[in-house]
Amino acid sequence: MKLAAFDQDDLIVISAHLQDAMVLVSDMTYLGSTQRFVFACDRPLSGDQYMTGVHFERVIRVRVSNLPPRDSKIALKLLGITFISTASPAGEVVLLFDGDAAIRLSVECLEVAMADFSAVTG
């Protein structure tokens, strides 16, 4: 499955597909030179797990709260993704995880895509 979001309504769909995905802290990174934030996750779908890649474009700042160290092999459950408009089209994307962890991405505009790579087996 491949999805893209350019507005809040589209992001709601992506957030629903990524709800309860497991994300290793070490599988998230900000590529400042390209203004891209990326992560890989295992997302549940109909009793199966899918390895999925997600990227946010035009990211100008990343703030984290209550996240384990970056080199950690700790997996966090993604609870949801929201967008808060600041000065349209700019805003803040908030990735909420279990344990009160969050990542806030300041973006020039909302531009996110997700794509399944493969089913995860046993």
C-alpha angles and dihedrals in degrees: 000000000000124000135171132194130203099161140031094267091055091046091056088060093049091046090053091051092049097044111126092011114150114234125188110221088226089057093065124083143162116224100202096183090062097029090237131139114198139179140170123219145171107241126191120237125170094332094315131096123231127198104230134184121211129187135182119203132209093028111166100174139017125200125180133195129192093355121146117242114297095245090054122122090212115131120219126199112235108226099182150315125239136179125218114194114222110167104356125277088018122077148130126283112207121201109196121202135181116273092044091285118149142173120206119200118194105211136186087221137343111277119149135152135186130192133181114233101187146323114276113232130209 
